[in-house]
Amino acid sequence: QVQLVESWGGLVQAGGSLRLSCAASGTMFVINSVGWYRQGPGKQREVVAAINSGGTNYADSVKGRFTISRDGAKNTVYLQMNSLKPEDTAVYYCNIVSRGFGREYDFWGQGTQVTVSS
């Protein structure tokens, strides 16, 4: 059974930084993509950053401030967030999409709260 566990969310002042991590365990077969999503108060879940075969992509709102990376040896995905703004306040979710035995699998973490105070 696959588990994704996000860590290191928290409360930070505007302009500050946080580094989220997502530790994955279990059999994931071939990983097609890894990414971070967020859902702010009263908003729909949106993609923040993702890595796939086509490269790395970021939401326009976080370009130049956020960096996604992965450590294959540790099965961990990171999201470095700099110059945080109050509008970055949200629950952040890790996502991994993999493929095996002819089907696609979509895994999600439980989410970690990020709150940015002004």
Backbone hydrogen bonds, N-H to C=O, Kabsch-Sander energy under -0.5 kcal/mol:
donor,donor_aa,acceptor,acceptor_aa,energy
3,Q,25,S,-2.3
5,V,23,A,-2.2
6,E,4,L,-0.5
7,S,21,S,-2.3
10,G,113,Q,-0.9
12,V,115,T,-2.6
14,A,117,S,-2.5
15,G,84,L,-3.1
16,G,13,Q,-2.2
18,L,81,M,-2.2
20,L,79,L,-2.6
21,S,7,S,-1.8
22,C,77,V,-2.1
23,A,5,V,-2.4
24,A,22,C,-0.5
24,A,75,N,-3.0
25,S,3,Q,-2.2
28,M,26,G,-0.6
30,V,99,R,-2.1
31,I,29,F,-0.6
32,N,30,V,-0.5
32,N,97,V,-3.0
33,S,97,V,-1.8
34,V,51,I,-2.1
35,G,95,N,-2.5
36,W,49,A,-2.9
37,Y,93,Y,-2.9
38,R,46,E,-2.5
39,Q,91,V,-2.0
43,K,40,G,-2.3
46,E,38,R,-2.9
48,V,36,W,-3.1
49,A,36,W,-1.7
50,A,57,N,-2.2
51,I,34,V,-3.1
52,N,55,G,-2.6
53,S,32,N,-0.5
55,G,52,N,-1.8
57,N,50,A,-2.6
59,A,48,V,-2.6
62,V,59,A,-1.8
63,K,59,A,-1.0
63,K,60,D,-0.5
65,R,62,V,-2.3
66,F,62,V,-2.2
67,T,80,Q,-2.3
69,S,78,Y,-1.8
71,D,76,T,-3.1
72,G,70,R,-0.6
74,K,71,D,-0.5
75,N,71,D,-0.8
76,T,71,D,-1.9
77,V,22,C,-2.2
78,Y,69,S,-3.2
79,L,20,L,-2.2
80,Q,67,T,-3.0
81,M,18,L,-3.3
81,M,79,L,-0.6
82,N,65,R,-2.0
82,N,80,Q,-0.5
83,S,15,G,-0.6
84,L,16,G,-2.3
88,D,85,K,-2.3
89,T,86,P,-1.7
90,A,114,V,-2.0
91,V,39,Q,-1.9
92,Y,90,A,-0.6
92,Y,112,T,-3.0
93,Y,37,Y,-2.9
95,N,35,G,-2.7
96,I,107,F,-2.0
97,V,33,S,-2.5
98,S,105,Y,-2.3
99,R,30,V,-2.7
100,G,103,R,-2.4
103,R,100,G,-1.6
105,Y,98,S,-3.4
107,F,96,I,-3.0
107,F,105,Y,-0.5
109,G,94,C,-1.9
110,Q,4,L,-0.6
112,T,92,Y,-2.0
114,V,90,A,-2.7
115,T,10,G,-2.9
117,S,12,V,-2.4
117,S,115,T,-0.6
